[in-house]
């Protein structure tokens, strides 16, 4: 299968950034996309709402269903999934993209921030996946995809930001468990993570502003990699922890320059990418500060 035409995607946190890019890539095939996110009104530092996202999806060629949904709330998630099924007749793909981030050491992490990250990242992923599974079991080529990192258990990933690392690795542990649990049902469960920082609001607002944006790749690299994963046979490709450019390279992509925001600036590596994960030929990275061995 090389297209998502007619498939229904349930995407959390898809009103901007990587989630929206994945949605628009699927829309180009003619997919149906439910955007389950919290942003219903414009915010000063966050571009996009579920309604502007829906407009972009429809402009790209897909059908869109904007749903105001806080994935921390079980009743809201159940209602959002039910609304999606009612609108589109089922769910073929569940994408767990919603995430909260705070790169702070333990003593600087307020418990309400810890609870937020665990509730959205780990618990939200668990809840959304759980709620979608009955419908995925009825789908022809069902996939669950987490935007979460490889489980590279090194001190350097935990020491600077224990709470965030626990919350993101919790998403990846859902991959590990669900891939095994659902293998017999033919439901693929995989993770996708970027090799570099991606030009999103989180990177711009929280991790370094314009300088970090210029050192990043565009969200489209993750979207193109996700499209490759989601069009693979769900029975043959599951339980994988994928890196975006490696997935693309395996499909014959050799030129990654178009994905760069500013080719004159060294690429900033993302955290959590294992040391032994070698970039594709020609891809050179700068140094990742603050995460020494």
Helices and strands as residue ranges (DSSP letters): E 8-12, H 17-27, E 32-37, H 50-59, E 63-68, H 74-88, E 93-96, G 106-108, H 111-117, I 118-123, H 124-136, E 143-146, H 155-159, H 162-181, G 183-185, E 188-193, H 201-206, H 209-214, H 220-230, E 241-243, H 244-250, G 257-259
